[in-house]
Amino acid sequence: MISKIFRNVGLVILIIAGLAVLGACGSSNKGLSAGSSPTGPVTVMARTGPMGTYLTDGQGRSLYLFVADTNGTSTCNDACAVQWPPLLTTGTPQAGSGVTASMLGTVDRSGGAKQVTYNKHPLYLFIEDTAAGNVNGQGVNAFGALWWLVSPAGNAITTTSAPTTGY
C-alpha cells in the first residue's frame, strides 16, 4: 500500500516538473519591446518634439527607420532586433492623428510576424527610449548604418547635434 502511494506521488511530481519545463519553453517574442506581443492592429501617430514632428506608436514611443533597410525589407534581425525592436502588428496598422493612412503598410519578417512600414520604411522602436517622447535613438550609428526618426511625410529626420556611435 505504501509503495503504491509513493509511486503515485512520484508520478504527480513528474507531471508537475514536465508542466514547469513546458511553461519555461514558451514562445519567443524576439523583436518585441518589453515582452509585449501585438494583440491586434497598432496605431501610428505623429508627435512634435525637439526634432520636429515625427512618428510614434500608440503609446507615444518614437519610431525609427534604419538606413540599411532596402526595398521595404528589414535587415535588422537577431541582436539588432533586440536593441531596435520592430513595430509589429497582427492586423492592418491604423493611422492616428497626423499620419497618412495610405502610407502605412506591413512587411513579413522571418517567422511570419508582420512589421509595420511607413512610406515603405520598416518601423522600429529603440530599447533605450524608456518613456514616451524619448528620442535617444536619433542619429545612432549601429549595426552598420544610421537610425533616424520618421517624419509624417515618410522621410528620415536627420536633425541631430551629433550622431552617436554604439552597439
OpenMM code with the backbone's topology and positions (N, CA, C; nanometers):
from openmm import Vec3, app, unit

residues = "MET ILE SER LYS ILE PHE ARG ASN VAL GLY LEU VAL ILE LEU ILE ILE ALA GLY LEU ALA VAL LEU GLY ALA CYS GLY SER SER ASN LYS GLY LEU SER ALA GLY SER SER PRO THR GLY PRO VAL THR VAL MET ALA ARG THR GLY PRO MET GLY THR TYR LEU THR ASP GLY GLN GLY ARG SER LEU TYR LEU PHE VAL ALA ASP THR ASN GLY THR SER THR CYS ASN ASP ALA CYS ALA VAL GLN TRP PRO PRO LEU LEU THR THR GLY THR PRO GLN ALA GLY SER GLY VAL THR ALA SER MET LEU GLY THR VAL ASP ARG SER GLY GLY ALA LYS GLN VAL THR TYR ASN LYS HIS PRO LEU TYR LEU PHE ILE GLU ASP THR ALA ALA GLY ASN VAL ASN GLY GLN GLY VAL ASN ALA PHE GLY ALA LEU TRP TRP LEU VAL SER PRO ALA GLY ASN ALA ILE THR THR THR SER ALA PRO THR THR GLY TYR".split()
positions = [
    Vec3(0.0819, -0.1197, 0.0000),
    Vec3(0.0000, 0.0000, 0.0000),
    Vec3(0.0860, 0.1257, 0.0000),
    Vec3(0.1861, 0.1300, 0.0893),
    Vec3(0.2721, 0.2475, 0.0981),
    Vec3(0.3521, 0.2640, -0.0303),
    Vec3(0.3997, 0.1542, -0.0876),
    Vec3(0.4761, 0.1658, -0.2131),
    Vec3(0.3882, 0.2203, -0.3253),
    Vec3(0.2601, 0.1857, -0.3255),
    Vec3(0.1686, 0.2373, -0.4269),
    Vec3(0.1505, 0.3880, -0.4099),
    Vec3(0.1411, 0.4367, -0.2873),
    Vec3(0.1281, 0.5809, -0.2602),
    Vec3(0.2520, 0.6533, -0.3105),
    Vec3(0.3726, 0.6015, -0.2779),
    Vec3(0.4969, 0.6647, -0.3222),
    Vec3(0.5069, 0.6658, -0.4746),
    Vec3(0.4628, 0.5587, -0.5387),
    Vec3(0.4639, 0.5527, -0.6845),
    Vec3(0.3726, 0.6608, -0.7419),
    Vec3(0.2531, 0.6785, -0.6867),
    Vec3(0.1602, 0.7815, -0.7341),
    Vec3(0.2141, 0.9224, -0.7083),
    Vec3(0.2762, 0.9425, -0.5913),
    Vec3(0.3361, 1.0733, -0.5610),
    Vec3(0.4480, 1.1018, -0.6611),
    Vec3(0.5282, 1.0021, -0.6916),
    Vec3(0.6360, 1.0189, -0.7896),
    Vec3(0.5814, 1.0563, -0.9270),
    Vec3(0.4720, 0.9946, -0.9657),
    Vec3(0.4089, 1.0259, -1.0934),
    Vec3(0.3587, 1.1704, -1.0954),
    Vec3(0.2974, 1.2136, -0.9873),
    Vec3(0.2492, 1.3518, -0.9772),
    Vec3(0.3660, 1.4496, -0.9869),
    Vec3(0.4746, 1.4198, -0.9192),
    Vec3(0.5934, 1.5079, -0.9239),
    Vec3(0.6469, 1.5155, -1.0662),
    Vec3(0.6529, 1.4045, -1.1379),
    Vec3(0.6994, 1.4044, -1.2764),
    Vec3(0.6082, 1.4890, -1.3652),
    Vec3(0.4792, 1.4796, -1.3458),
    Vec3(0.3849, 1.5581, -1.4262),
    Vec3(0.4039, 1.7066, -1.3987),
    Vec3(0.4147, 1.7441, -1.2719),
    Vec3(0.4349, 1.8849, -1.2363),
    Vec3(0.5659, 1.9367, -1.2950),
    Vec3(0.6724, 1.8590, -1.2845),
    Vec3(0.8016, 1.9013, -1.3399),
    Vec3(0.7927, 1.9187, -1.4912),
    Vec3(0.7232, 1.8265, -1.5569),
    Vec3(0.7069, 1.8369, -1.7026),
    Vec3(0.6305, 1.9622, -1.7419),
    Vec3(0.5257, 1.9948, -1.6684),
    Vec3(0.4497, 2.1168, -1.6966),
    Vec3(0.5338, 2.2411, -1.6736),
    Vec3(0.6180, 2.2401, -1.5715),
    Vec3(0.7057, 2.3548, -1.5451),
    Vec3(0.8041, 2.3748, -1.6594),
    Vec3(0.8588, 2.2653, -1.7116),
    Vec3(0.9515, 2.2755, -1.8243),
    Vec3(0.8800, 2.3296, -1.9474),
    Vec3(0.7609, 2.2794, -1.9746),
    Vec3(0.6852, 2.3294, -2.0895),
    Vec3(0.6543, 2.4777, -2.0753),
    Vec3(0.6211, 2.5234, -1.9578),
    Vec3(0.5924, 2.6649, -1.9354),
    Vec3(0.7148, 2.7506, -1.9578),
    Vec3(0.8310, 2.7022, -1.9184),
    Vec3(0.9549, 2.7781, -1.9366),
    Vec3(0.9952, 2.7855, -2.0822),
    Vec3(0.9475, 2.6935, -2.1636),
    Vec3(0.9833, 2.6922, -2.3054),
    Vec3(0.8879, 2.7738, -2.3898),
    Vec3(0.8046, 2.8544, -2.3304),
    Vec3(0.7032, 2.9312, -2.4022),
    Vec3(0.7549, 2.9971, -2.5271),
    Vec3(0.6695, 3.0652, -2.5988),
    Vec3(0.7053, 3.1248, -2.7272),
    Vec3(0.8013, 3.2400, -2.7105),
    Vec3(0.8832, 3.2608, -2.8120),
    Vec3(0.9787, 3.3704, -2.8126),
    Vec3(0.9163, 3.4919, -2.8785),
    Vec3(0.9365, 3.6099, -2.8182),
    Vec3(0.8864, 3.7351, -2.8741),
    Vec3(1.0008, 3.8183, -2.9294),
    Vec3(1.0960, 3.7533, -2.9967),
    Vec3(1.2115, 3.8248, -3.0479),
    Vec3(1.1675, 3.9476, -3.1266),
    Vec3(1.2251, 4.0619, -3.0898),
    Vec3(1.1953, 4.1846, -3.1604),
    Vec3(1.0785, 4.2620, -3.1037),
    Vec3(1.0165, 4.2109, -2.9990),
    Vec3(0.9070, 4.2841, -2.9376),
    Vec3(0.9619, 4.3638, -2.8214),
    Vec3(0.9029, 4.4765, -2.7985),
    Vec3(0.9518, 4.5607, -2.6913),
    Vec3(0.8958, 4.5179, -2.5572),
    Vec3(0.9819, 4.5162, -2.4568),
    Vec3(0.9453, 4.4937, -2.3174),
    Vec3(0.8512, 4.3750, -2.3002),
    Vec3(0.8728, 4.2698, -2.3771),
    Vec3(0.7932, 4.1499, -2.3647),
    Vec3(0.6510, 4.1637, -2.4167),
    Vec3(0.6212, 4.2720, -2.4865),
    Vec3(0.4858, 4.2912, -2.5370),
    Vec3(0.4632, 4.2052, -2.6600),
    Vec3(0.3397, 4.1741, -2.6835),
    Vec3(0.3028, 4.0976, -2.8015),
    Vec3(0.1825, 4.1655, -2.8640),
    Vec3(0.1855, 4.1876, -2.9945),
    Vec3(0.0711, 4.2558, -3.0554),
    Vec3(-0.0539, 4.1699, -3.0466),
    Vec3(-0.1633, 4.2300, -3.0091),
    Vec3(-0.2884, 4.1562, -2.9979),
    Vec3(-0.3911, 4.2073, -3.0974),
    Vec3(-0.3503, 4.2929, -3.1858),
    Vec3(-0.4383, 4.3494, -3.2868),
    Vec3(-0.3628, 4.4545, -3.3644),
    Vec3(-0.4356, 4.5349, -3.4386),
    Vec3(-0.3677, 4.6382, -3.5163),
    Vec3(-0.3086, 4.7464, -3.4253),
    Vec3(-0.1898, 4.7927, -3.4601),
    Vec3(-0.1272, 4.9015, -3.3849),
    Vec3(-0.1638, 5.0344, -3.4500),
    Vec3(-0.1502, 5.1408, -3.3728),
    Vec3(-0.1762, 5.2751, -3.4221),
    Vec3(-0.0448, 5.3503, -3.4335),
    Vec3(-0.0282, 5.4210, -3.5438),
    Vec3(0.0877, 5.5076, -3.5639),
    Vec3(0.0354, 5.6510, -3.5607),
    Vec3(0.1023, 5.7344, -3.4805),
    Vec3(0.0598, 5.8734, -3.4626),
    Vec3(0.1774, 5.9665, -3.4904),
    Vec3(0.1506, 6.0968, -3.4913),
    Vec3(0.2554, 6.1972, -3.5046),
    Vec3(0.2651, 6.2757, -3.3743),
    Vec3(0.3872, 6.3150, -3.3407),
    Vec3(0.4152, 6.3900, -3.2190),
    Vec3(0.5159, 6.4989, -3.2536),
    Vec3(0.5061, 6.6131, -3.1887),
    Vec3(0.6025, 6.7208, -3.2098),
    Vec3(0.6923, 6.7311, -3.0877),
    Vec3(0.8232, 6.7373, -3.1136),
    Vec3(0.9226, 6.7465, -3.0063),
    Vec3(1.0434, 6.8226, -3.0546),
    Vec3(1.1557, 6.8080, -2.9863),
    Vec3(1.2766, 6.8841, -3.0198),
    Vec3(1.3307, 6.8581, -3.1611),
    Vec3(1.2980, 6.7434, -3.2194),
    Vec3(1.3467, 6.7091, -3.3531),
    Vec3(1.2445, 6.7435, -3.4606),
    Vec3(1.1354, 6.8089, -3.4239),
    Vec3(1.0282, 6.8395, -3.5186),
    Vec3(0.9119, 6.7457, -3.4970),
    Vec3(0.8320, 6.7218, -3.5998),
    Vec3(0.7182, 6.6306, -3.5907),
    Vec3(0.7619, 6.4946, -3.6448),
    Vec3(0.7393, 6.3905, -3.5654),
    Vec3(0.7863, 6.2567, -3.6001),
    Vec3(0.6813, 6.1539, -3.5609),
    Vec3(0.6967, 6.0324, -3.6115),
    Vec3(0.6020, 5.9240, -3.5863),
    Vec3(0.6276, 5.8577, -3.4515),
    Vec3(0.5170, 5.8152, -3.3890),
    Vec3(0.5230, 5.7366, -3.2659),
    Vec3(0.4223, 5.6227, -3.2764),
    Vec3(0.4355, 5.5270, -3.1858),
    Vec3(0.3320, 5.4243, -3.1760),
    Vec3(0.2181, 5.4802, -3.0914),
    Vec3(0.1175, 5.4008, -3.0650),
    Vec3(0.0007, 5.4452, -2.9899),
    Vec3(0.0294, 5.4848, -2.8465),
    Vec3(0.1451, 5.4431, -2.7923),
    Vec3(0.1846, 5.4798, -2.6566),
    Vec3(0.2776, 5.6012, -2.6548),
    Vec3(0.3016, 5.6604, -2.7729),
    Vec3(0.3875, 5.7784, -2.7799),
    Vec3(0.5359, 5.7475, -2.7890),
    Vec3(0.5715, 5.6210, -2.8098),
    Vec3(0.7132, 5.5831, -2.8231),
    Vec3(0.7608, 5.6132, -2.9645),
    Vec3(0.8769, 5.6752, -2.9740),
    Vec3(0.9330, 5.7188, -3.1019),
    Vec3(0.9572, 5.6013, -3.1955),
    Vec3(0.9341, 5.6271, -3.3255),
    Vec3(0.9553, 5.5261, -3.4292),
    Vec3(1.0692, 5.5698, -3.5206),
    Vec3(1.1529, 5.4736, -3.5571),
    Vec3(1.2732, 5.4995, -3.6354),
    Vec3(1.2741, 5.4174, -3.7628),
    Vec3(1.3526, 5.4645, -3.8596),
    Vec3(1.3849, 5.3854, -3.9775),
    Vec3(1.5338, 5.3549, -3.9720),
    Vec3(1.5726, 5.2471, -4.0393),
    Vec3(1.7120, 5.2015, -4.0449),
    Vec3(1.7603, 5.2225, -4.1875),
    Vec3(1.8637, 5.3021, -4.2035),
    Vec3(1.9131, 5.3369, -4.3367),
    Vec3(1.9552, 5.2126, -4.4157),
    Vec3(1.9965, 5.1061, -4.3480),
    Vec3(2.0414, 4.9843, -4.4172),
    Vec3(1.9263, 4.9055, -4.4802),
    Vec3(1.8024, 4.9300, -4.4384),
    Vec3(1.6884, 4.8602, -4.4988),
    Vec3(1.6719, 4.9062, -4.6432),
    Vec3(1.6443, 4.8098, -4.7323),
    Vec3(1.6266, 4.8437, -4.8731),
    Vec3(1.5000, 4.7800, -4.9275),
    Vec3(1.4384, 4.8466, -5.0225),
    Vec3(1.3191, 4.7960, -5.0910),
    Vec3(1.2090, 4.7520, -4.9944),
    Vec3(1.1943, 4.8244, -4.8831),
    Vec3(1.0893, 4.7933, -4.7879),
    Vec3(1.1121, 4.6683, -4.7058),
    Vec3(1.2326, 4.6138, -4.7084),
    Vec3(1.2639, 4.4912, -4.6367),
    Vec3(1.3544, 4.5206, -4.5184),
    Vec3(1.3230, 4.4631, -4.4040),
    Vec3(1.4029, 4.4812, -4.2839),
    Vec3(1.5318, 4.3996, -4.2927),
    Vec3(1.6422, 4.4632, -4.2538),
    Vec3(1.7701, 4.3930, -4.2426),
    Vec3(1.8140, 4.3841, -4.0974),
    Vec3(1.7279, 4.4233, -4.0054),
    Vec3(1.7580, 4.4234, -3.8622),
    Vec3(1.6994, 4.2984, -3.7988),
    Vec3(1.7862, 4.2044, -3.7633),
    Vec3(1.7453, 4.0779, -3.7034),
    Vec3(1.8366, 4.0460, -3.5859),
    Vec3(1.8032, 3.9432, -3.5128),
    Vec3(1.8846, 3.8912, -3.4033),
    Vec3(1.9216, 4.0014, -3.3035),
    Vec3(2.0510, 4.0253, -3.2789),
    Vec3(2.0935, 4.1248, -3.1798),
    Vec3(2.0425, 4.2641, -3.2153),
    Vec3(2.0364, 4.2942, -3.3420),
    Vec3(1.9840, 4.4230, -3.3867),
    Vec3(1.8387, 4.4388, -3.3429),
    Vec3(1.7567, 4.3367, -3.3620),
    Vec3(1.6149, 4.3442, -3.3281),
    Vec3(1.5903, 4.3471, -3.1774),
    Vec3(1.6907, 4.3093, -3.0991),
    Vec3(1.6794, 4.3224, -2.9539),
    Vec3(1.6950, 4.4693, -2.9156),
    Vec3(1.7945, 4.5359, -2.9734),
    Vec3(1.8176, 4.6776, -2.9449),
    Vec3(1.7156, 4.7679, -3.0133),
    Vec3(1.6708, 4.7263, -3.1298),
    Vec3(1.5770, 4.8034, -3.2126),
    Vec3(1.4564, 4.7155, -3.2438),
    Vec3(1.3661, 4.6945, -3.1479),
    Vec3(1.2517, 4.6060, -3.1723),
    Vec3(1.1648, 4.6563, -3.2872),
    Vec3(1.1337, 4.5690, -3.3817),
    Vec3(1.0443, 4.6092, -3.4906),
    Vec3(0.9048, 4.6366, -3.4360),
    Vec3(0.8365, 4.7324, -3.4964),
    Vec3(0.6973, 4.7598, -3.4608),
    Vec3(0.6127, 4.6545, -3.5311),
    Vec3(0.5541, 4.5641, -3.4525),
    Vec3(0.4778, 4.4523, -3.5066),
    Vec3(0.3291, 4.4749, -3.4899),
    Vec3(0.2522, 4.4098, -3.5767),
    Vec3(0.1067, 4.4180, -3.5712),
    Vec3(0.0480, 4.2843, -3.6107),
    Vec3(-0.0732, 4.2586, -3.5650),
    Vec3(-0.1449, 4.1387, -3.6088),
    Vec3(-0.2616, 4.1754, -3.6996),
    Vec3(-0.2749, 4.3014, -3.7302),
    Vec3(-0.3819, 4.3461, -3.8189),
    Vec3(-0.3325, 4.4615, -3.9039),
    Vec3(-0.4245, 4.5278, -3.9699),
    Vec3(-0.3898, 4.6433, -4.0520),
    Vec3(-0.3546, 4.7599, -3.9609),
    Vec3(-0.2353, 4.8182, -3.9769),
    Vec3(-0.1989, 4.9316, -3.8912),
    Vec3(-0.2959, 5.0482, -3.9101),
    Vec3(-0.3234, 5.1168, -3.8014),
    Vec3(-0.4183, 5.2270, -3.8017),
    Vec3(-0.3459, 5.3616, -3.7993),
    Vec3(-0.3970, 5.4571, -3.8754),
    Vec3(-0.3394, 5.5917, -3.8798),
    Vec3(-0.4035, 5.6767, -3.7715),
    Vec3(-0.3205, 5.7283, -3.6818),
    Vec3(-0.3670, 5.8206, -3.5803),
    Vec3(-0.3509, 5.9630, -3.6304),
    Vec3(-0.3629, 6.0552, -3.5400),
    Vec3(-0.3532, 6.1974, -3.5710),
    Vec3(-0.2217, 6.2314, -3.6407),
    Vec3(-0.2319, 6.3011, -3.7544),
    Vec3(-0.1142, 6.3490, -3.8267),
    Vec3(-0.0477, 6.2475, -3.9179),
    Vec3(-0.1065, 6.1296, -3.9320),
    Vec3(-0.0459, 6.0222, -4.0118),
    Vec3(-0.1328, 5.9956, -4.1347),
    Vec3(-0.0685, 5.9732, -4.2500),
    Vec3(-0.1384, 5.9434, -4.3749),
    Vec3(-0.1608, 5.7929, -4.3844),
    Vec3(-0.2857, 5.7512, -4.3780),
    Vec3(-0.3202, 5.6083, -4.3765),
    Vec3(-0.2651, 5.5340, -4.4975),
    Vec3(-0.2664, 5.5955, -4.6139),
    Vec3(-0.2210, 5.5267, -4.7358),
    Vec3(-0.0704, 5.4992, -4.7348),
    Vec3(0.0034, 5.5620, -4.6452),
    Vec3(0.1473, 5.5381, -4.6361),
    Vec3(0.1813, 5.4230, -4.5420),
    Vec3(0.0818, 5.3761, -4.4653),
    Vec3(0.1031, 5.2642, -4.3735),
    Vec3(0.0926, 5.1319, -4.4482),
    Vec3(0.1717, 5.0362, -4.4069),
    Vec3(0.1670, 4.9026, -4.4640),
    Vec3(0.2352, 4.8055, -4.3704),
    Vec3(0.2609, 4.6851, -4.4198),
    Vec3(0.3330, 4.5845, -4.3425),
    Vec3(0.4295, 4.5106, -4.4342),
    Vec3(0.5288, 4.4509, -4.3727),
    Vec3(0.6233, 4.3638, -4.4423),
    Vec3(0.6388, 4.2392, -4.3562),
    Vec3(0.6510, 4.1234, -4.4203),
    Vec3(0.6686, 3.9987, -4.3467),
    Vec3(0.8114, 3.9863, -4.2967),
    Vec3(0.8242, 3.9469, -4.1701),
    Vec3(0.9545, 3.9158, -4.1109),
    Vec3(0.9703, 3.7641, -4.1086),
    Vec3(1.0922, 3.7182, -4.0917),
    Vec3(1.1115, 3.5737, -4.0800),
    Vec3(1.0338, 3.5258, -3.9585),
    Vec3(0.9733, 3.4117, -3.9693),
    Vec3(0.8908, 3.3601, -3.8614),
    Vec3(0.7447, 3.3982, -3.8745),
    Vec3(0.7120, 3.4808, -3.9747),
    Vec3(0.5732, 3.5126, -4.0018),
    Vec3(0.5176, 3.6386, -3.9381),
    Vec3(0.5956, 3.7063, -3.8532),
    Vec3(0.5462, 3.8302, -3.7913),
    Vec3(0.5324, 3.9390, -3.8976),
    Vec3(0.4399, 4.0314, -3.8742),
    Vec3(0.4181, 4.1446, -3.9654),
    Vec3(0.4737, 4.2700, -3.9009),
    Vec3(0.5677, 4.3352, -3.9719),
    Vec3(0.6263, 4.4598, -3.9250),
    Vec3(0.5581, 4.5764, -3.9959),
    Vec3(0.5263, 4.6796, -3.9196),
    Vec3(0.4615, 4.7980, -3.9753),
    Vec3(0.5631, 4.8773, -4.0567),
    Vec3(0.5184, 4.9276, -4.1710),
    Vec3(0.6007, 5.0152, -4.2551),
    Vec3(0.5275, 5.1483, -4.2731),
    Vec3(0.6076, 5.2510, -4.3040),
    Vec3(0.5515, 5.3815, -4.3373),
    Vec3(0.6319, 5.4350, -4.4543),
    Vec3(0.5639, 5.4672, -4.5622),
    Vec3(0.6313, 5.5077, -4.6860),
    Vec3(0.7347, 5.4017, -4.7252),
    Vec3(0.6996, 5.2757, -4.7029),
    Vec3(0.7817, 5.1573, -4.7339),
    Vec3(0.9043, 5.1418, -4.6444),
    Vec3(0.9163, 5.2212, -4.5388),
    Vec3(1.0255, 5.2061, -4.4419),
    Vec3(0.9761, 5.1187, -4.3264),
    Vec3(1.0405, 5.0034, -4.3004),
    Vec3(1.0064, 4.9278, -4.1797),
    Vec3(1.0309, 5.0156, -4.0565),
    Vec3(0.9405, 5.0079, -3.9593),
    Vec3(0.9492, 5.0930, -3.8406),
    Vec3(0.9987, 5.0153, -3.7198),
    Vec3(1.0779, 5.0855, -3.6352),
    Vec3(1.1395, 5.0261, -3.5172),
    Vec3(1.1246, 5.1181, -3.3965),
    Vec3(1.1266, 5.0551, -3.2794),
    Vec3(1.1394, 5.1251, -3.1526),
    Vec3(1.2866, 5.1181, -3.1131),
    Vec3(1.3264, 5.1886, -3.0077),
    Vec3(1.4640, 5.1815, -2.9580),
    Vec3(1.4594, 5.1435, -2.8115),
    Vec3(1.5359, 5.0431, -2.7732),
    Vec3(1.5319, 4.9895, -2.6374),
    Vec3(1.5666, 5.0946, -2.5319),
    Vec3(1.6456, 5.1959, -2.5667),
    Vec3(1.6846, 5.2980, -2.4697),
    Vec3(1.5860, 5.4142, -2.4613),
    Vec3(1.4799, 5.4094, -2.5397),
    Vec3(1.3695, 5.5045, -2.5238),
    Vec3(1.2761, 5.4442, -2.4199),
    Vec3(1.2906, 5.4869, -2.2957),
    Vec3(1.2172, 5.4239, -2.1858),
    Vec3(1.0852, 5.4935, -2.1522),
    Vec3(1.0598, 5.6073, -2.2156),
    Vec3(0.9345, 5.6792, -2.1906),
    Vec3(0.8872, 5.7449, -2.3196),
    Vec3(0.7582, 5.7713, -2.3265),
    Vec3(0.7021, 5.8420, -2.4423),
    Vec3(0.7763, 5.9737, -2.4606),
    Vec3(0.8082, 6.0055, -2.5854),
    Vec3(0.8779, 6.1299, -2.6159),
    Vec3(1.0289, 6.1198, -2.6157),
    Vec3(1.0867, 6.0099, -2.5647),
    Vec3(1.2322, 5.9912, -2.5719),
    Vec3(1.2742, 5.9746, -2.7168),
    Vec3(1.3867, 6.0328, -2.7548),
    Vec3(1.4410, 6.0203, -2.8906),
    Vec3(1.5902, 5.9832, -2.8825),
    Vec3(1.6233, 5.8916, -2.7925),
    Vec3(1.7626, 5.8529, -2.7702),
    Vec3(1.8250, 5.7795, -2.8881),
    Vec3(1.7436, 5.7293, -2.9802),
    Vec3(1.7965, 5.6581, -3.0964),
    Vec3(1.8275, 5.7495, -3.2139),
    Vec3(1.7912, 5.8758, -3.2043),
    Vec3(1.8096, 5.9687, -3.3166),
    Vec3(1.9571, 5.9842, -3.3530),
    Vec3(1.9901, 5.9497, -3.4766),
    Vec3(2.1259, 5.9654, -3.5274),
    Vec3(2.2245, 5.8604, -3.4811),
    Vec3(2.1768, 5.7555, -3.4123),
    Vec3(2.2673, 5.6500, -3.3661),
    Vec3(2.3189, 5.5724, -3.4869),
    Vec3(2.4486, 5.5450, -3.4863),
    Vec3(2.5118, 5.4631, -3.5889),
    Vec3(2.5334, 5.3252, -3.5275),
    Vec3(2.4498, 5.2297, -3.5648),
    Vec3(2.4562, 5.0962, -3.5053),
    Vec3(2.4162, 4.9914, -3.6084),
    Vec3(2.4800, 4.8765, -3.5985),
    Vec3(2.4520, 4.7638, -3.6869),
    Vec3(2.4742, 4.7998, -3.8332),
    Vec3(2.5725, 4.8859, -3.8566),
    Vec3(2.6166, 4.9152, -3.9921),
    Vec3(2.5528, 5.0339, -4.0602),
    Vec3(2.4646, 5.1053, -3.9924),
    Vec3(2.4012, 5.2208, -4.0569),
    Vec3(2.3380, 5.3116, -3.9512),
    Vec3(2.2874, 5.4246, -3.9975),
    Vec3(2.2244, 5.5230, -3.9101),
    Vec3(2.0766, 5.4925, -3.8886),
    Vec3(2.0271, 5.5404, -3.7749),
    Vec3(1.8859, 5.5280, -3.7366),
    Vec3(1.8299, 5.6688, -3.7240),
    Vec3(1.7128, 5.6916, -3.7871),
    Vec3(1.6523, 5.8241, -3.7862),
    Vec3(1.5051, 5.8165, -3.7504),
    Vec3(1.4572, 5.9200, -3.6843),
    Vec3(1.3140, 5.9370, -3.6661),
    Vec3(1.2496, 5.9519, -3.8023),
    Vec3(1.1198, 5.9242, -3.8100),
    Vec3(1.0474, 5.9302, -3.9360),
    Vec3(0.9458, 6.0446, -3.9297),
    Vec3(0.9463, 6.1288, -4.0326),
    Vec3(0.8519, 6.2404, -4.0398),
    Vec3(0.7167, 6.1900, -4.0905),
    Vec3(0.6086, 6.2657, -4.0666),
    Vec3(0.4783, 6.2271, -4.1216),
    Vec3(0.4767, 6.2250, -4.2747),
    Vec3(0.5747, 6.2900, -4.3386),
    Vec3(0.5862, 6.2832, -4.4846),
    Vec3(0.6522, 6.1526, -4.5289),
    Vec3(0.7019, 6.0733, -4.4325),
    Vec3(0.7625, 5.9443, -4.4637),
    Vec3(0.9110, 5.9487, -4.4891),
    Vec3(0.9764, 6.0584, -4.4489),
    Vec3(1.1201, 6.0740, -4.4710),
    Vec3(1.1959, 6.0673, -4.3394),
    Vec3(1.3256, 6.0392, -4.3497),
    Vec3(1.4119, 6.0414, -4.2323),
    Vec3(1.4295, 6.1856, -4.1859),
    Vec3(1.4218, 6.2052, -4.0555),
    Vec3(1.4548, 6.3348, -3.9952),
    Vec3(1.6008, 6.3245, -3.9539),
    Vec3(1.6866, 6.3981, -4.0189),
    Vec3(1.8303, 6.3836, -3.9955),
    Vec3(1.8877, 6.4949, -3.9080),
    Vec3(1.8021, 6.5644, -3.8358),
    Vec3(1.8466, 6.6696, -3.7439),
    Vec3(1.8970, 6.6071, -3.6142),
    Vec3(2.0181, 6.6404, -3.5782),
    Vec3(2.0745, 6.5960, -3.4518),
    Vec3(2.1979, 6.6796, -3.4224),
    Vec3(2.2342, 6.6898, -3.2970),
    Vec3(2.3534, 6.7675, -3.2626),
    Vec3(2.4790, 6.6929, -3.3081),
    Vec3(2.4846, 6.5637, -3.2860),
    Vec3(2.5968, 6.4825, -3.3318),
    Vec3(2.5560, 6.3366, -3.3255),
    Vec3(2.5734, 6.2612, -3.4342),
    Vec3(2.5386, 6.1184, -3.4302),
    Vec3(2.6189, 6.0461, -3.3217),
    Vec3(2.5565, 5.9519, -3.2588),
    Vec3(2.6184, 5.8730, -3.1538),
    Vec3(2.6568, 5.7378, -3.2130),
    Vec3(2.7726, 5.6872, -3.1762),
    Vec3(2.8137, 5.5556, -3.2205),
    Vec3(2.7872, 5.4581, -3.1075),
    Vec3(2.7317, 5.3437, -3.1401),
    Vec3(2.7056, 5.2441, -3.0366),
    Vec3(2.6693, 5.1101, -3.0968),
    Vec3(2.6650, 5.0118, -3.0127),
    Vec3(2.6246, 4.8750, -3.0455),
    Vec3(2.7032, 4.8230, -3.1603),
] * unit.nanometer
topology = app.Topology()
chain = topology.addChain("A")
for resn in residues:
    res = topology.addResidue(resn, chain)
    for name in ("N", "CA", "C"):
        topology.addAtom(name, app.Element.getBySymbol(name[0]), res)
